Amino acid sequence: AMRVLEDLAKFLPIMKKRSKELEIEETFPDVVQRMIEATKKMGEPDLTPLAAVAGTASDVVADFIFSRGGTKIIVDNGGDIAIRLREGEVARVGVKTEIDAKQPTYLISIDSTMGIGGVATSGLGGRSFTKGIASASTVLSQTAAFSDAAATVIGNFTNVGDPNIMRSLAEKIYPDTDIAGEWVTIKVGKLSQEKIDEALMKGLSKAHSICNQSLIEGALVAIQGNVVWTKSLDPWLRKL
């Protein structure tokens, strides 16, 4: 884990560049290559490799342990979770639709036959900036890196205009940000149902688009107590 962090620190200037401008080079450490790959696949012009940093770190640690004989590995890096399961093993992941919720709202049971290796959540109030208004954008895919990148993108797409939404330039909040010049959401007040539905549909539409490219298995989007998800999650998602 320490080596992963050291690699990340050395290559920070590269990881703050837009992913579309980067090519994966053999001289880059594995963790950096994975971050670039995951974010490039999303095809968004403003995404940097750092949009997948937490999920990728989870993947690298999980793969290391799994390769040494682990049968059920769950690595949770602040909600960006890598899962590695041998035959017969099951992992249960709770999904919170509000960041400060004491208990999960939904439960997803994952087994070794499903091809799910990562569950990640992005949204307002999390550790990273978001351009949207989702309280949770949760994604399931083959890797935590892809889930992390996709959750960021889907969360960003829940973007609507409203006087009750406060935004700021990213660098005014964090001068060393990788997305200088981009407007990010600071706070969301009470919204009309019409605005909530508009934002939810924008996020869900993007989720379907990424699903159709076979980059993710499914996604859930939550805004102010309203929740939608791709039909692909129907067999796996259970309300608590």
Summary of the structure (lengths in Angstrom):
residues: 240
radius of gyration: 17.2
end to end distance: 33.8
largest distance: 53.9
contacts: 835
relative contact order: 0.14
helix: 36%
strand: 25%
